[in-house]
Amino acid sequence: MTHRLLLSVLATYGVKPFDPTGEKFDPNRHEALYQAPMPGKEPGSVVDCQKIGFTIKDRLLRAAQVGVAQDTS
């Protein structure tokens, strides 16, 4: 409940969370914590989100901390 209330208050000021799981890794919006070989996943795609990121009116407030799929060959 507290988390949901905090997110709603932040949203009134234009702060929005984002979860990049499944997206292509973008160093401007994501911070890579680790790379791991993931068969069946596209190399360079985000496979795990450790901490969600936040934007404020299309500007990055905090980069999402993510795990990235590595080429298995």
PDB file of N, CA, C and O in Angstrom, chain B, residues numbered from 101:
ATOM      1  N   MET B 101       0.821  -1.184   0.000  1.00  0.00           N
ATOM      2  CA  MET B 101       0.000   0.000   0.000  1.00  0.00           C
ATOM      3  C   MET B 101       0.872   1.258   0.000  1.00  0.00           C
ATOM      4  O   MET B 101       0.604   2.184  -0.765  1.00  0.00           O
ATOM      5  N   THR B 102       1.897   1.310   0.831  1.00  0.00           N
ATOM      6  CA  THR B 102       2.768   2.480   0.901  1.00  0.00           C
ATOM      7  C   THR B 102       3.473   2.702  -0.432  1.00  0.00           C
ATOM      8  O   THR B 102       3.584   3.836  -0.899  1.00  0.00           O
ATOM      9  N   HIS B 103       3.947   1.624  -1.039  1.00  0.00           N
ATOM     10  CA  HIS B 103       4.633   1.716  -2.329  1.00  0.00           C
ATOM     11  C   HIS B 103       3.693   2.277  -3.396  1.00  0.00           C
ATOM     12  O   HIS B 103       4.076   3.155  -4.168  1.00  0.00           O
ATOM     13  N   ARG B 104       2.480   1.772  -3.434  1.00  0.00           N
ATOM     14  CA  ARG B 104       1.487   2.230  -4.408  1.00  0.00           C
ATOM     15  C   ARG B 104       1.148   3.701  -4.197  1.00  0.00           C
ATOM     16  O   ARG B 104       1.000   4.445  -5.166  1.00  0.00           O
ATOM     17  N   LEU B 105       1.025   4.127  -2.949  1.00  0.00           N
ATOM     18  CA  LEU B 105       0.731   5.520  -2.629  1.00  0.00           C
ATOM     19  C   LEU B 105       1.888   6.422  -3.048  1.00  0.00           C
ATOM     20  O   LEU B 105       1.669   7.497  -3.606  1.00  0.00           O
ATOM     21  N   LEU B 106       3.109   5.990  -2.783  1.00  0.00           N
ATOM     22  CA  LEU B 106       4.282   6.766  -3.184  1.00  0.00           C
ATOM     23  C   LEU B 106       4.333   6.931  -4.701  1.00  0.00           C
ATOM     24  O   LEU B 106       4.590   8.029  -5.195  1.00  0.00           O
ATOM     25  N   LEU B 107       4.090   5.848  -5.445  1.00  0.00           N
ATOM     26  CA  LEU B 107       4.104   5.932  -6.903  1.00  0.00           C
ATOM     27  C   LEU B 107       3.014   6.857  -7.428  1.00  0.00           C
ATOM     28  O   LEU B 107       3.225   7.563  -8.414  1.00  0.00           O
ATOM     29  N   SER B 108       1.854   6.863  -6.783  1.00  0.00           N
ATOM     30  CA  SER B 108       0.784   7.755  -7.239  1.00  0.00           C
ATOM     31  C   SER B 108       1.118   9.216  -6.965  1.00  0.00           C
ATOM     32  O   SER B 108       0.785  10.084  -7.772  1.00  0.00           O
ATOM     33  N   VAL B 109       1.770   9.501  -5.844  1.00  0.00           N
ATOM     34  CA  VAL B 109       2.192  10.876  -5.551  1.00  0.00           C
ATOM     35  C   VAL B 109       3.266  11.310  -6.545  1.00  0.00           C
ATOM     36  O   VAL B 109       3.219  12.428  -7.059  1.00  0.00           O
ATOM     37  N   LEU B 110       4.230  10.436  -6.816  1.00  0.00           N
ATOM     38  CA  LEU B 110       5.269  10.760  -7.788  1.00  0.00           C
ATOM     39  C   LEU B 110       4.677  10.989  -9.178  1.00  0.00           C
ATOM     40  O   LEU B 110       5.148  11.857  -9.914  1.00  0.00           O
ATOM     41  N   ALA B 111       3.656  10.225  -9.541  1.00  0.00           N
ATOM     42  CA  ALA B 111       3.024  10.365 -10.853  1.00  0.00           C
ATOM     43  C   ALA B 111       2.377  11.735 -11.018  1.00  0.00           C
ATOM     44  O   ALA B 111       2.319  12.256 -12.132  1.00  0.00           O
ATOM     45  N   THR B 112       1.895  12.321  -9.942  1.00  0.00           N
ATOM     46  CA  THR B 112       1.299  13.660 -10.047  1.00  0.00           C
ATOM     47  C   THR B 112       2.337  14.707 -10.427  1.00  0.00           C
ATOM     48  O   THR B 112       1.990  15.775 -10.930  1.00  0.00           O
ATOM     49  N   TYR B 113       3.614  14.404 -10.187  1.00  0.00           N
ATOM     50  CA  TYR B 113       4.700  15.314 -10.551  1.00  0.00           C
ATOM     51  C   TYR B 113       5.408  14.882 -11.833  1.00  0.00           C
ATOM     52  O   TYR B 113       6.456  15.430 -12.176  1.00  0.00           O
ATOM     53  N   GLY B 114       4.849  13.913 -12.535  1.00  0.00           N
ATOM     54  CA  GLY B 114       5.409  13.483 -13.812  1.00  0.00           C
ATOM     55  C   GLY B 114       6.470  12.408 -13.722  1.00  0.00           C
ATOM     56  O   GLY B 114       7.119  12.105 -14.722  1.00  0.00           O
ATOM     57  N   VAL B 115       6.666  11.820 -12.545  1.00  0.00           N
ATOM     58  CA  VAL B 115       7.656  10.756 -12.378  1.00  0.00           C
ATOM     59  C   VAL B 115       6.980   9.417 -12.677  1.00  0.00           C
ATOM     60  O   VAL B 115       5.960   9.076 -12.078  1.00  0.00           O
ATOM     61  N   LYS B 116       7.568   8.664 -13.617  1.00  0.00           N
ATOM     62  CA  LYS B 116       6.987   7.382 -14.007  1.00  0.00           C
ATOM     63  C   LYS B 116       8.037   6.284 -13.920  1.00  0.00           C
ATOM     64  O   LYS B 116       9.168   6.478 -14.364  1.00  0.00           O
ATOM     65  N   PRO B 117       7.681   5.129 -13.352  1.00  0.00           N
ATOM     66  CA  PRO B 117       8.610   3.997 -13.322  1.00  0.00           C
ATOM     67  C   PRO B 117       8.592   3.262 -14.662  1.00  0.00           C
ATOM     68  O   PRO B 117       7.601   3.314 -15.391  1.00  0.00           O
ATOM     69  N   PHE B 118       9.697   2.576 -14.983  1.00  0.00           N
ATOM     70  CA  PHE B 118       9.709   1.720 -16.168  1.00  0.00           C
ATOM     71  C   PHE B 118      10.507   0.460 -15.876  1.00  0.00           C
ATOM     72  O   PHE B 118      11.538   0.487 -15.204  1.00  0.00           O
ATOM     73  N   ASP B 119       9.995  -0.649 -16.405  1.00  0.00           N
ATOM     74  CA  ASP B 119      10.641  -1.957 -16.277  1.00  0.00           C
ATOM     75  C   ASP B 119      11.037  -2.405 -17.679  1.00  0.00           C
ATOM     76  O   ASP B 119      10.164  -2.736 -18.481  1.00  0.00           O
ATOM     77  N   PRO B 120      12.329  -2.423 -17.993  1.00  0.00           N
ATOM     78  CA  PRO B 120      12.764  -2.695 -19.362  1.00  0.00           C
ATOM     79  C   PRO B 120      12.926  -4.168 -19.728  1.00  0.00           C
ATOM     80  O   PRO B 120      13.534  -4.472 -20.754  1.00  0.00           O
ATOM     81  N   THR B 121      12.408  -5.082 -18.933  1.00  0.00           N
ATOM     82  CA  THR B 121      12.562  -6.508 -19.224  1.00  0.00           C
ATOM     83  C   THR B 121      12.018  -6.818 -20.616  1.00  0.00           C
ATOM     84  O   THR B 121      10.880  -6.483 -20.942  1.00  0.00           O
ATOM     85  N   GLY B 122      12.851  -7.464 -21.429  1.00  0.00           N
ATOM     86  CA  GLY B 122      12.466  -7.826 -22.786  1.00  0.00           C
ATOM     87  C   GLY B 122      12.891  -6.812 -23.837  1.00  0.00           C
ATOM     88  O   GLY B 122      12.839  -7.107 -25.032  1.00  0.00           O
ATOM     89  N   GLU B 123      13.309  -5.631 -23.418  1.00  0.00           N
ATOM     90  CA  GLU B 123      13.745  -4.605 -24.366  1.00  0.00           C
ATOM     91  C   GLU B 123      15.203  -4.818 -24.754  1.00  0.00           C
ATOM     92  O   GLU B 123      15.925  -5.572 -24.102  1.00  0.00           O
ATOM     93  N   LYS B 124      15.625  -4.153 -25.811  1.00  0.00           N
ATOM     94  CA  LYS B 124      17.036  -4.131 -26.214  1.00  0.00           C
ATOM     95  C   LYS B 124      17.780  -3.248 -25.220  1.00  0.00           C
ATOM     96  O   LYS B 124      17.272  -2.198 -24.825  1.00  0.00           O
ATOM     97  N   PHE B 125      18.989  -3.665 -24.808  1.00  0.00           N
ATOM     98  CA  PHE B 125      19.779  -2.898 -23.849  1.00  0.00           C
ATOM     99  C   PHE B 125      20.130  -1.533 -24.429  1.00  0.00           C
ATOM    100  O   PHE B 125      20.620  -1.436 -25.554  1.00  0.00           O
ATOM    101  N   ASP B 126      19.878  -0.484 -23.659  1.00  0.00           N
ATOM    102  CA  ASP B 126      20.196   0.894 -24.047  1.00  0.00           C
ATOM    103  C   ASP B 126      21.027   1.506 -22.924  1.00  0.00           C
ATOM    104  O   ASP B 126      20.501   1.741 -21.836  1.00  0.00           O
ATOM    105  N   PRO B 127      22.322   1.771 -23.161  1.00  0.00           N
ATOM    106  CA  PRO B 127      23.173   2.293 -22.087  1.00  0.00           C
ATOM    107  C   PRO B 127      22.756   3.675 -21.592  1.00  0.00           C
ATOM    108  O   PRO B 127      23.208   4.118 -20.536  1.00  0.00           O
ATOM    109  N   ASN B 128      21.897   4.355 -22.346  1.00  0.00           N
ATOM    110  CA  ASN B 128      21.405   5.658 -21.903  1.00  0.00           C
ATOM    111  C   ASN B 128      20.286   5.534 -20.874  1.00  0.00           C
ATOM    112  O   ASN B 128      20.022   6.476 -20.128  1.00  0.00           O
ATOM    113  N   ARG B 129      19.622   4.366 -20.831  1.00  0.00           N
ATOM    114  CA  ARG B 129      18.504   4.171 -19.901  1.00  0.00           C
ATOM    115  C   ARG B 129      18.714   3.010 -18.929  1.00  0.00           C
ATOM    116  O   ARG B 129      17.990   2.881 -17.942  1.00  0.00           O
ATOM    117  N   HIS B 130      19.716   2.163 -19.215  1.00  0.00           N
ATOM    118  CA  HIS B 130      19.928   0.960 -18.411  1.00  0.00           C
ATOM    119  C   HIS B 130      21.352   0.909 -17.880  1.00  0.00           C
ATOM    120  O   HIS B 130      22.286   1.390 -18.521  1.00  0.00           O
ATOM    121  N   GLU B 131      21.504   0.318 -16.701  1.00  0.00           N
ATOM    122  CA  GLU B 131      22.823   0.048 -16.127  1.00  0.00           C
ATOM    123  C   GLU B 131      22.975  -1.468 -16.058  1.00  0.00           C
ATOM    124  O   GLU B 131      22.242  -2.136 -15.329  1.00  0.00           O
ATOM    125  N   ALA B 132      23.925  -2.010 -16.815  1.00  0.00           N
ATOM    126  CA  ALA B 132      24.126  -3.459 -16.855  1.00  0.00           C
ATOM    127  C   ALA B 132      24.869  -3.907 -15.602  1.00  0.00           C
ATOM    128  O   ALA B 132      25.996  -3.477 -15.358  1.00  0.00           O
ATOM    129  N   LEU B 133      24.242  -4.767 -14.812  1.00  0.00           N
ATOM    130  CA  LEU B 133      24.876  -5.315 -13.619  1.00  0.00           C
ATOM    131  C   LEU B 133      25.641  -6.588 -13.945  1.00  0.00           C
ATOM    132  O   LEU B 133      26.678  -6.870 -13.344  1.00  0.00           O
ATOM    133  N   TYR B 134      25.122  -7.361 -14.906  1.00  0.00           N
ATOM    134  CA  TYR B 134      25.788  -8.601 -15.294  1.00  0.00           C
ATOM    135  C   TYR B 134      25.336  -9.011 -16.690  1.00  0.00           C
ATOM    136  O   TYR B 134      24.320  -8.536 -17.198  1.00  0.00           O
ATOM    137  N   GLN B 135      26.114  -9.904 -17.296  1.00  0.00           N
ATOM    138  CA  GLN B 135      25.754 -10.558 -18.545  1.00  0.00           C
ATOM    139  C   GLN B 135      25.756 -12.055 -18.294  1.00  0.00           C
ATOM    140  O   GLN B 135      26.616 -12.572 -17.582  1.00  0.00           O
ATOM    141  N   ALA B 136      24.799 -12.740 -18.876  1.00  0.00           N
ATOM    142  CA  ALA B 136      24.718 -14.188 -18.701  1.00  0.00           C
ATOM    143  C   ALA B 136      24.278 -14.829 -20.007  1.00  0.00           C
ATOM    144  O   ALA B 136      23.441 -14.273 -20.719  1.00  0.00           O
ATOM    145  N   PRO B 137      24.841 -16.008 -20.334  1.00  0.00           N
ATOM    146  CA  PRO B 137      24.386 -16.708 -21.537  1.00  0.00           C
ATOM    147  C   PRO B 137      22.957 -17.200 -21.324  1.00  0.00           C
ATOM    148  O   PRO B 137      22.669 -17.896 -20.351  1.00  0.00           O
ATOM    149  N   MET B 138      22.079 -16.837 -22.232  1.00  0.00           N
ATOM    150  CA  MET B 138      20.669 -17.213 -22.132  1.00  0.00           C
ATOM    151  C   MET B 138      20.229 -17.821 -23.461  1.00  0.00           C
ATOM    152  O   MET B 138      19.882 -17.086 -24.386  1.00  0.00           O
ATOM    153  N   PRO B 139      20.236 -19.156 -23.573  1.00  0.00           N
ATOM    154  CA  PRO B 139      19.779 -19.783 -24.812  1.00  0.00           C
ATOM    155  C   PRO B 139      18.325 -19.392 -25.092  1.00  0.00           C
ATOM    156  O   PRO B 139      17.481 -19.403 -24.196  1.00  0.00           O
ATOM    157  N   GLY B 140      18.060 -19.054 -26.330  1.00  0.00           N
ATOM    158  CA  GLY B 140      16.701 -18.686 -26.712  1.00  0.00           C
ATOM    159  C   GLY B 140      16.397 -17.207 -26.569  1.00  0.00           C
ATOM    160  O   GLY B 140      15.336 -16.754 -26.998  1.00  0.00           O
ATOM    161  N   LYS B 141      17.293 -16.454 -25.982  1.00  0.00           N
ATOM    162  CA  LYS B 141      17.104 -15.005 -25.840  1.00  0.00           C
ATOM    163  C   LYS B 141      18.041 -14.287 -26.798  1.00  0.00           C
ATOM    164  O   LYS B 141      19.157 -14.745 -27.046  1.00  0.00           O
ATOM    165  N   GLU B 142      17.589 -13.170 -27.332  1.00  0.00           N
ATOM    166  CA  GLU B 142      18.412 -12.381 -28.250  1.00  0.00           C
ATOM    167  C   GLU B 142      19.568 -11.740 -27.489  1.00  0.00           C
ATOM    168  O   GLU B 142      19.344 -11.088 -26.469  1.00  0.00           O
ATOM    169  N   PRO B 143      20.806 -11.913 -27.967  1.00  0.00           N
ATOM    170  CA  PRO B 143      21.952 -11.278 -27.305  1.00  0.00           C
ATOM    171  C   PRO B 143      21.775  -9.760 -27.257  1.00  0.00           C
ATOM    172  O   PRO B 143      21.396  -9.137 -28.249  1.00  0.00           O
ATOM    173  N   GLY B 144      22.049  -9.185 -26.110  1.00  0.00           N
ATOM    174  CA  GLY B 144      21.900  -7.745 -25.939  1.00  0.00           C
ATOM    175  C   GLY B 144      20.534  -7.328 -25.435  1.00  0.00           C
ATOM    176  O   GLY B 144      20.266  -6.136 -25.287  1.00  0.00           O
ATOM    177  N   SER B 145      19.664  -8.296 -25.167  1.00  0.00           N
ATOM    178  CA  SER B 145      18.345  -7.941 -24.643  1.00  0.00           C
ATOM    179  C   SER B 145      18.344  -8.044 -23.119  1.00  0.00           C
ATOM    180  O   SER B 145      19.104  -8.817 -22.536  1.00  0.00           O
ATOM    181  N   VAL B 146      17.493  -7.265 -22.498  1.00  0.00           N
ATOM    182  CA  VAL B 146      17.374  -7.250 -21.040  1.00  0.00           C
ATOM    183  C   VAL B 146      16.566  -8.469 -20.611  1.00  0.00           C
ATOM    184  O   VAL B 146      15.429  -8.646 -21.048  1.00  0.00           O
ATOM    185  N   VAL B 147      17.149  -9.313 -19.754  1.00  0.00           N
ATOM    186  CA  VAL B 147      16.474 -10.534 -19.311  1.00  0.00           C
ATOM    187  C   VAL B 147      16.035 -10.466 -17.855  1.00  0.00           C
ATOM    188  O   VAL B 147      15.206 -11.268 -17.423  1.00  0.00           O
ATOM    189  N   ASP B 148      16.573  -9.529 -17.098  1.00  0.00           N
ATOM    190  CA  ASP B 148      16.239  -9.425 -15.681  1.00  0.00           C
ATOM    191  C   ASP B 148      16.371  -7.971 -15.246  1.00  0.00           C
ATOM    192  O   ASP B 148      17.332  -7.292 -15.605  1.00  0.00           O
ATOM    193  N   CYS B 149      15.403  -7.503 -14.477  1.00  0.00           N
ATOM    194  CA  CYS B 149      15.450  -6.135 -13.963  1.00  0.00           C
ATOM    195  C   CYS B 149      15.589  -6.202 -12.442  1.00  0.00           C
ATOM    196  O   CYS B 149      14.660  -6.614 -11.748  1.00  0.00           O
ATOM    197  N   GLN B 150      16.746  -5.799 -11.929  1.00  0.00           N
ATOM    198  CA  GLN B 150      16.995  -5.813 -10.487  1.00  0.00           C
ATOM    199  C   GLN B 150      16.332  -4.614  -9.804  1.00  0.00           C
ATOM    200  O   GLN B 150      15.725  -4.762  -8.743  1.00  0.00           O
ATOM    201  N   LYS B 151      16.446  -3.426 -10.411  1.00  0.00           N
ATOM    202  CA  LYS B 151      15.800  -2.210  -9.903  1.00  0.00           C
ATOM    203  C   LYS B 151      15.168  -1.482 -11.071  1.00  0.00           C
ATOM    204  O   LYS B 151      15.818  -1.249 -12.090  1.00  0.00           O
ATOM    205  N   ILE B 152      13.901  -1.122 -10.928  1.00  0.00           N
ATOM    206  CA  ILE B 152      13.230  -0.393 -11.997  1.00  0.00           C
ATOM    207  C   ILE B 152      13.819   1.004 -12.124  1.00  0.00           C
ATOM    208  O   ILE B 152      14.390   1.546 -11.177  1.00  0.00           O
ATOM    209  N   GLY B 153      13.670   1.572 -13.306  1.00  0.00           N
ATOM    210  CA  GLY B 153      14.145   2.927 -13.545  1.00  0.00           C
ATOM    211  C   GLY B 153      12.997   3.915 -13.431  1.00  0.00           C
ATOM    212  O   GLY B 153      11.831   3.525 -13.370  1.00  0.00           O
ATOM    213  N   PHE B 154      13.334   5.188 -13.403  1.00  0.00           N
ATOM    214  CA  PHE B 154      12.328   6.248 -13.318  1.00  0.00           C
ATOM    215  C   PHE B 154      12.639   7.350 -14.315  1.00  0.00           C
ATOM    216  O   PHE B 154      13.799   7.698 -14.535  1.00  0.00           O
ATOM    217  N   THR B 155      11.591   7.894 -14.914  1.00  0.00           N
ATOM    218  CA  THR B 155      11.723   9.055 -15.786  1.00  0.00           C
ATOM    219  C   THR B 155      10.858  10.173 -15.225  1.00  0.00           C
ATOM    220  O   THR B 155       9.880   9.926 -14.519  1.00  0.00           O
ATOM    221  N   ILE B 156      11.227  11.389 -15.544  1.00  0.00           N
ATOM    222  CA  ILE B 156      10.411  12.543 -15.188  1.00  0.00           C
ATOM    223  C   ILE B 156      10.255  13.369 -16.454  1.00  0.00           C
ATOM    224  O   ILE B 156      11.203  13.997 -16.927  1.00  0.00           O
ATOM    225  N   LYS B 157       9.043  13.358 -16.994  1.00  0.00           N
ATOM    226  CA  LYS B 157       8.728  14.081 -18.233  1.00  0.00           C
ATOM    227  C   LYS B 157       9.741  13.789 -19.333  1.00  0.00           C
ATOM    228  O   LYS B 157      10.369  14.710 -19.854  1.00  0.00           O
ATOM    229  N   ASP B 158       9.905  12.533 -19.688  1.00  0.00           N
ATOM    230  CA  ASP B 158      10.790  12.060 -20.765  1.00  0.00           C
ATOM    231  C   ASP B 158      12.277  12.199 -20.473  1.00  0.00           C
ATOM    232  O   ASP B 158      13.086  11.930 -21.360  1.00  0.00           O
ATOM    233  N   ARG B 159      12.671  12.602 -19.284  1.00  0.00           N
ATOM    234  CA  ARG B 159      14.092  12.658 -18.915  1.00  0.00           C
ATOM    235  C   ARG B 159      14.366  11.556 -17.903  1.00  0.00           C
ATOM    236  O   ARG B 159      13.524  11.247 -17.060  1.00  0.00           O
ATOM    237  N   LEU B 160      15.545  10.974 -17.997  1.00  0.00           N
ATOM    238  CA  LEU B 160      15.912   9.883 -17.099  1.00  0.00           C
ATOM    239  C   LEU B 160      16.218  10.414 -15.705  1.00  0.00           C
ATOM    240  O   LEU B 160      17.044  11.312 -15.540  1.00  0.00           O
ATOM    241  N   LEU B 161      15.555   9.859 -14.716  1.00  0.00           N
ATOM    242  CA  LEU B 161      15.801  10.216 -13.325  1.00  0.00           C
ATOM    243  C   LEU B 161      16.736   9.192 -12.686  1.00  0.00           C
ATOM    244  O   LEU B 161      17.700   9.554 -12.012  1.00  0.00           O
ATOM    245  N   ARG B 162      16.438   7.895 -12.906  1.00  0.00           N
ATOM    246  CA  ARG B 162      17.306   6.818 -12.433  1.00  0.00           C
ATOM    247  C   ARG B 162      17.311   5.698 -13.472  1.00  0.00           C
ATOM    248  O   ARG B 162      16.258   5.252 -13.927  1.00  0.00           O
ATOM    249  N   ALA B 163      18.499   5.258 -13.832  1.00  0.00           N
ATOM    250  CA  ALA B 163      18.621   4.165 -14.796  1.00  0.00           C
ATOM    251  C   ALA B 163      18.184   2.852 -14.149  1.00  0.00           C
ATOM    252  O   ALA B 163      18.410   2.626 -12.960  1.00  0.00           O
ATOM    253  N   ALA B 164      17.560   2.001 -14.942  1.00  0.00           N
ATOM    254  CA  ALA B 164      17.175   0.680 -14.457  1.00  0.00           C
ATOM    255  C   ALA B 164      18.423  -0.193 -14.378  1.00  0.00           C
ATOM    256  O   ALA B 164      19.263  -0.163 -15.277  1.00  0.00           O
ATOM    257  N   GLN B 165      18.542  -0.961 -13.313  1.00  0.00           N
ATOM    258  CA  GLN B 165      19.669  -1.880 -13.150  1.00  0.00           C
ATOM    259  C   GLN B 165      19.222  -3.249 -13.647  1.00  0.00           C
ATOM    260  O   GLN B 165      18.267  -3.832 -13.134  1.00  0.00           O
ATOM    261  N   VAL B 166      19.938  -3.756 -14.664  1.00  0.00           N
ATOM    262  CA  VAL B 166      19.450  -4.922 -15.392  1.00  0.00           C
ATOM    263  C   VAL B 166      20.528  -5.973 -15.623  1.00  0.00           C
ATOM    264  O   VAL B 166      21.723  -5.705 -15.498  1.00  0.00           O
ATOM    265  N   GLY B 167      20.073  -7.176 -15.963  1.00  0.00           N
ATOM    266  CA  GLY B 167      20.924  -8.248 -16.452  1.00  0.00           C
ATOM    267  C   GLY B 167      20.688  -8.388 -17.945  1.00  0.00           C
ATOM    268  O   GLY B 167      19.555  -8.275 -18.411  1.00  0.00           O
ATOM    269  N   VAL B 168      21.751  -8.634 -18.697  1.00  0.00           N
ATOM    270  CA  VAL B 168      21.680  -8.645 -20.157  1.00  0.00           C
ATOM    271  C   VAL B 168      22.057 -10.024 -20.689  1.00  0.00           C
ATOM    272  O   VAL B 168      22.981 -10.663 -20.184  1.00  0.00           O
ATOM    273  N   ALA B 169      21.336 -10.477 -21.713  1.00  0.00           N
ATOM    274  CA  ALA B 169      21.639 -11.761 -22.357  1.00  0.00           C
ATOM    275  C   ALA B 169      22.929 -11.641 -23.150  1.00  0.00           C
ATOM    276  O   ALA B 169      23.167 -10.653 -23.845  1.00  0.00           O
ATOM    277  N   GLN B 170      23.758 -12.673 -23.027  1.00  0.00           N
ATOM    278  CA  GLN B 170      25.053 -12.714 -23.699  1.00  0.00           C
ATOM    279  C   GLN B 170      24.971 -13.694 -24.861  1.00  0.00           C
ATOM    280  O   GLN B 170      24.170 -14.628 -24.830  1.00  0.00           O
ATOM    281  N   ASP B 171      25.789 -13.488 -25.883  1.00  0.00           N
ATOM    282  CA  ASP B 171      25.849 -14.407 -27.017  1.00  0.00           C
ATOM    283  C   ASP B 171      26.352 -15.766 -26.522  1.00  0.00           C
ATOM    284  O   ASP B 171      27.360 -15.832 -25.819  1.00  0.00           O
ATOM    285  N   THR B 172      25.659 -16.846 -26.883  1.00  0.00           N
ATOM    286  CA  THR B 172      26.015 -18.176 -26.378  1.00  0.00           C
ATOM    287  C   THR B 172      27.028 -18.898 -27.249  1.00  0.00           C
ATOM    288  O   THR B 172      27.470 -19.989 -26.888  1.00  0.00           O
ATOM    289  N   SER B 173      27.411 -18.325 -28.383  1.00  0.00           N
ATOM    290  CA  SER B 173      28.359 -19.026 -29.267  1.00  0.00           C
ATOM    291  C   SER B 173      29.798 -18.806 -28.875  1.00  0.00           C
ATOM    292  O   SER B 173      30.702 -19.331 -29.525  1.00  0.00           O
TER     293      SER B 173
END
